[in-house]
Amino acid sequence: MGFWGQMLQYVAAATIFSVLGIAIMGGCYWLMTHFFPFSVVKEIEQDQNTALAIIIGSVLIGMAIIIASAIYGFAPS
């Protein structure tokens, strides 16, 4: 496999894993907003609940680290 074939393989893998990671992150956010007994958007935007915003941001960063580790383990070598 030549340089361009290998480059195409890496670009395809990066694209697939990026789309998959974004979909998983969106699913995590959707689950969080639907399992809380209150409106997350209202709490953060209207009530200025900074603590809730920090917690949701921390959960999303944690999920991003887990997804990145999983992607790194499956990346072609």
Backbone torsions as a table, in degrees:
resi	resn	phi	psi	omega
1	MET	NA	129.2	-177.9
2	GLY	-81.0	-176.8	-178.0
3	PHE	-60.2	-46.6	-176.5
4	TRP	-69.9	-33.6	176.5
5	GLY	-65.9	-41.2	177.9
6	GLN	-68.8	-39.8	178.2
7	MET	-62.6	-41.4	177.8
8	LEU	-63.0	-39.0	178.3
9	GLN	-62.5	-43.6	179.8
10	TYR	-67.4	-40.5	179.4
11	VAL	-66.6	-41.0	178.3
12	ALA	-64.3	-43.7	179.4
13	ALA	-64.0	-42.6	179.6
14	ALA	-63.5	-40.7	179.5
15	THR	-65.9	-46.1	-179.8
16	ILE	-62.7	-46.8	-178.6
17	PHE	-68.8	-31.9	176.9
18	SER	-66.1	-46.5	179.2
19	VAL	-64.0	-42.3	178.8
20	LEU	-63.9	-43.6	179.1
21	GLY	-63.8	-41.9	178.6
22	ILE	-65.5	-38.8	178.3
23	ALA	-65.2	-41.4	178.7
24	ILE	-66.3	-41.1	177.9
25	MET	-63.6	-40.9	176.8
26	GLY	-63.6	-39.8	176.8
27	GLY	-63.9	-39.2	177.1
28	CYS	-64.4	-43.1	178.3
29	TYR	-64.5	-41.7	179.2
30	TRP	-62.1	-42.8	178.1
31	LEU	-62.9	-42.9	179.7
32	MET	-62.6	-44.1	-176.8
33	THR	-70.6	-26.0	-178.5
34	HIS	-91.5	-16.8	178.8
35	PHE	-93.1	-18.9	176.3
36	PHE	-72.6	142.1	-179.0
37	PRO	-79.7	12.5	-179.3
38	PHE	-139.6	168.0	179.5
39	SER	-80.5	114.8	-178.7
40	VAL	-65.6	-41.8	-179.0
41	VAL	-62.9	-43.5	179.3
42	LYS	-64.1	-43.8	-178.9
43	GLU	-62.2	-42.5	-175.6
44	ILE	-79.8	-47.0	-173.8
45	GLU	-80.3	-48.9	-173.7
46	GLN	-87.2	-43.6	-177.2
47	ASP	-88.2	-4.3	178.6
48	GLN	55.2	45.5	-179.8
49	ASN	-81.1	92.6	-176.6
50	THR	-68.1	-35.9	-178.8
51	ALA	-62.2	-42.8	178.5
52	LEU	-65.4	-39.1	178.2
53	ALA	-63.7	-39.8	178.0
54	ILE	-66.0	-41.5	179.7
55	ILE	-64.6	-47.0	179.9
56	ILE	-64.5	-41.8	176.7
57	GLY	-61.2	-40.5	178.8
58	SER	-65.1	-41.2	178.1
59	VAL	-63.9	-42.9	-179.9
60	LEU	-67.0	-37.6	176.5
61	ILE	-66.0	-41.5	176.6
62	GLY	-60.6	-43.3	177.6
63	MET	-64.8	-37.8	178.6
64	ALA	-63.4	-39.3	178.1
65	ILE	-65.5	-42.0	179.1
66	ILE	-64.6	-44.5	179.6
67	ILE	-64.4	-41.5	179.3
68	ALA	-63.7	-38.9	177.9
69	SER	-65.4	-41.1	178.2
70	ALA	-65.2	-41.5	178.3
71	ILE	-64.8	-41.3	-179.8
72	TYR	-63.3	-34.7	178.5
73	GLY	-70.0	-28.1	-178.0
74	PHE	-98.8	-4.0	-176.1
75	ALA	-63.7	142.1	179.2
76	PRO	-66.7	143.9	-179.6
77	SER	-116.8	NA	NA
